[in-house]
Every structure is written in C-alpha cells, then in structure tokens.
Amino acid sequence: MSNERFAVIGAGHFGSSIAVALSEQGAEVLVIDSDMQVIQELNEDVAFSVCIDASNKKALIGENIQDFDVVIVAIGNDFEKRLLCAANLLDLNVKRIICRTMGNNQRLILEKMGITEFLSPEDEIGKVVAERLLNPNILSYLQLPDDHRIAEILTPQRLIGMTLGDINFRDNHKLSLITIKRDFEEFSTNEKKKSQHIIGVPDNTTIIQENDCFVIFGQNQDIENFIKINQ
C-alpha cells in the first residue's frame, strides 16, 4: 500500500482510469473535475472527489493541492486549461507534477514552463496498436532503453510439446524467459471457465502447452527473429 497522496485533475476516461487504479492499490486519491456528474460517478471509487475549476488557483489552494505528493494533470482537449492548471501547480510548488500531452508541440511548451514528467496515452496506444498490426504474435510489450523490451508473445505452434530445455532461450536465441502465462480451468457458480495465470519461474523440464504465452526479455531484433524462425 502506497503512503503517497495523489490528486488527479481531469476525470475523463483516462484520468478516471488512473484514479480508480491508484485507489484499488490502496492509495489515497483526490479527483478534481469541473463536471459534477463525473464527480458523482466517482464518489464510490476514490477517497475524495470535488467539482472545481482547476484553472482557478484559489480553488486549488482550497483543496490543499500543494500538500499532495503527486498531482496528475489529465485534462484532455482543452490545452489552455491544462496550461493554466500546470502553471498554478508550479506556482504552488507542488512536489511532483505529471502532465498529459497530446503531441510534441504541447510537450515542448510544457517543458519550457518547467514540467518534466509527461503522459502521452494517444502516442503510447498508437505504438502498441501498430506493433500488434505488424506482428500479431506480440500481445503486449514494455519498451526499455537501449533497444530492449519485455514482451508477451503467443507460443509458436511448432514449440508445443517441447520442453524449455529443448528451446534453450538464452543460448539459442539470446533471450531470457521470465515466466509463462497458461490457461487453467476454474469453476465458478457451477460453470467451468478458463482463466490465465502465470506459472511462476519455470525450469528446463517445463513442457510447452497449447495457448501458452511467453513473457520474455531481450533485444527487439532477437525477439522478432525468435518469432520468425518458429512460425
């Protein structure tokens, strides 16, 4: 459980998703939005939610915004309002400000103001979708520095029935297998359903099953090569 206090300004789909996810992890979250209906819908999901204009410095002071550890400015299409809100937070010496950006020009302006941390959901989603379209075997990935990534990939059909020792990720493919996600049958309200769980740290005797997903670490090109040669 985090001891940090978070404020999320802008409760559209993006902002509210962040706020609810933080709250579910046990964090204390304040949500701010100028739409009363949106605020009322979040009342049950976060610790505090208030309807104020975040471009009004006095209104922010009234909520003690300067006392929060992290303030996330998730305001969407109204860039002017986002700028005013960010300027107010800087004036109030908020410890950590994370601001949403939509394009390089917005980021440049915010950087000139003194903002150093950014969220760009449209850009990030665009990259993930493009990757999925170009390579359907990659279900998700986390891009890391120096051309490395952690990727979740579908198990190639030709590997089903083999052991991890047979595949030898490290020596044969220059990759590290982190874990495997596997389908399991579970019973809920007298119905049999499939759900996916990780199997911990697999060893060389683990046999690959149909519908397994590998979670692997390595260079981008090595991951792509592994997928291609095993298709």
Residue, then its C-alpha position, 0 to 999 in steps of 0.5 A: m500500500s502506497n503512503e503517497r497522496f495523489a490528486v488527479i485533475g481531469a476525470g475523463h476516461f483516462g484520468s478516471s482510469i488512473a484514479v480508480a487504479l491508484s485507489e484499488q492499490g490502496a492509495e489515497v486519491l483526490v479527483i478534481d473535475s469541473d463536471m459534477q456528474v463525473i464527480q458523482e460517478l466517482n464518489e464510490d471509487v476514490a477517497f475524495s472527489v470535488c467539482i472545481d475549476a482547476s484553472n482557478k488557483k484559489a480553488l486549488i489552494g482550497e483543496n490543499i493541492q500543494d500538500f499532495d505528493v503527486v498531482i496528475v494533470a489529465i485534462g484532455n482537449d482543452f490545452e489552455k486549461r491544462l496550461l493554466c492548471a500546470a502553471n498554478l501547480l508550479d506556482l504552488n510548488v507542488k512536489r511532483i507534477i505529471c502532465r498529459t500531452m497530446g503531441n510534441n508541440q504541447r510537450l515542448i511548451l510544457e517543458k519550457m514552463g518547467i514540467t518534466e514528467f509527461l503522459s502521452p496515452e494517444d502516442e503510447i496506444g498508437k505504438v502498441v496498436a501498430e506493433r500488434l498490426l505488424n506482428p500479431n504474435i506480440l500481445s503486449y510489450l514494455q519498451l526499455p532503453d537501449d533497444h530492449r523490451i519485455a514482451e508477451i508473445l503467443t507460443p509458436q505452434r511448432l514449440i508445443g510439446m517441447t520442453l524449455g530445455d529443448i528451446n534453450f532461450r538464452d543460448n539459442h536465441k539470446l533471450s531470457l524467459i521470465t515466466i509463462k502465462r497458461d490457461f487453467e480451468e476454474f469453476s465458478t457458480n457451477e460453470k467451468k471457465k478458463s482463466q490465465h495465470i502465470i506459472g511462476v519461474p519455470d525450469n528446463t523440464t517445463i513442457i510447452q502447452e497449447n495457448d501458452c504465452f511467453v513473457i520474455f526479455g531481450q533485444n527487439q531484433d532477437i525477439e522478432n527473429f525468435i518469432k520468425i524462425n518458429q512460425 
